[in-house]
Amino acid sequence: MTEPHEGDIPDGLSAAELGMWQSFRNGTTYDLRTYDSARNDPFAPHVWGPERSVGARTVARLLLSGPPARPGRVAALKLRGVRITGKLDLAGGRVSPYVELTGCRFEQEVVLPECHFTTLRMVGCLLPRLEAARLHTEGDLHLPRCRIDRGIRLTDAQIGTDLLINQLSAGPDRHGRAFVGDGMSVAQDLQAEMIETHGELSLRGAKVGGSLSLRGSHLRAAEDRRALNAPQLTVERTLYMTEAWVSVDTGNQGTTPPYGVVYAPTPARGTRSQIFECKGGVRLDDGRFGDAVDLHKARFTMTRQEELSLRRIVTPELRFNAERPEEGRVVLNGAKVVTLIDLSTSWPGPGGLAMGGFVYENLVPYGHFPLSRRLEWVLAATPEYVPEPYERLATVLRGSGEDADAREVLLAKQRRRRETLPPAAKAWGFLQDWTVAYGYRPGRAAVWMAVLWAAGTAAFSQYDPASIKNDESPLWNPALYALDLLIPVINLGQDGYWRMEGGWQWAAAGLVLVGWVLATTVAAGASRLLRRG
């Protein structure tokens, strides 16, 4: 093939390649589709002959050193329904023309490491593999509705605006990874809605300048891999792992992303809900999310050893109203959340939840979430007694004005603590719980004081004690005497003037001791009612 002069056509081009060459100079779409729509499907088994085939070397030549545009035109490679034979290798190259490939079929992998594009758009294409580590685009990278059987590699890629991969289908590479975007940077949004991965989706250390949307996607892990592995992920806005609305008739969004997704609380006519589903472990440890992490109606299917790990994430809002995982664990150790929006039926049972060091400031239940269920939530996170989850919950409830509920939580904490004590201390704990509820129900202590006062009054009314000093003793009053014994510190003018002997002396001493315990309990309870924070 000889080098052409400016505007010349090189020798050896096929008829299909010649048409592509001319379309490139005109900036028009080169369409090789037939009238049979079934034969235009790049994923169908139909053979595309030489009349629809162009060589990857010719495509590379157009992109890297193609001819100038015709006067008044802008050179661009726009292919539709074309088969590209051979390996398309643009490694390290700089591609200036706009590239848009729709419904095309690549016979071999596409190699784009360290390649520089303005905008690259491939829609509904079939690729064996896409190797694009350290790819750089000034504008968008679009891969919607593509099928890539041996995975995508975008490690350390730099996407100038949006990365759109809605309805992408990706299989695993030889390491069991379907999509590798470790260290990738996306300046604006990363839309990965309704994608299907049969291997790990890896976004370790990736940065997204807008939102990351996985609405309606189905992620399936390969053996010994997680379904989603994204530690140290940074998303400036919101991470969505929620449902999407799709067409009932076609099962897809119906239009080219991003316009095909319906965001509505109820489905529109002719649409249905497709939930986010993840089969395998999820790791979002040390992630930073500027607005929220949304798990509305998400489904996580895990083995007993796998985890939905949210260790040390930081986000203003965590919306945990997913389906309850049947197996596996939800781990929130060290996470920091301002507002936790949750559903009582979303949390796993005992042994399936870990919340050590989990900090949240506000609780907003999604639906009915009674305190009894909230205590079960803490119990599920503490197979062995740990005071911190109880104290955190009590602090949050007290901060929202729910003082009675906060006391119930602290009472539950004391009851859990009692289970760890030796027999003698446990017996004393049972007595405290039965009599005064560890001081968290001060009304009960007041009732006991009233009962003992009545009992003491009735008993001392049957006794006529001798005065210690005849000339100084007041008139004997059994009711005031019993109350004087029960209430410490305050002197009602009866105690210390009468001689108690025998069993009456022991009764008086008992009332003094019980009075000190109960009065202290009532005072502590009253101080809790008046103190907040």
Disulfide bonds with the S-S distance in Angstrom:
none
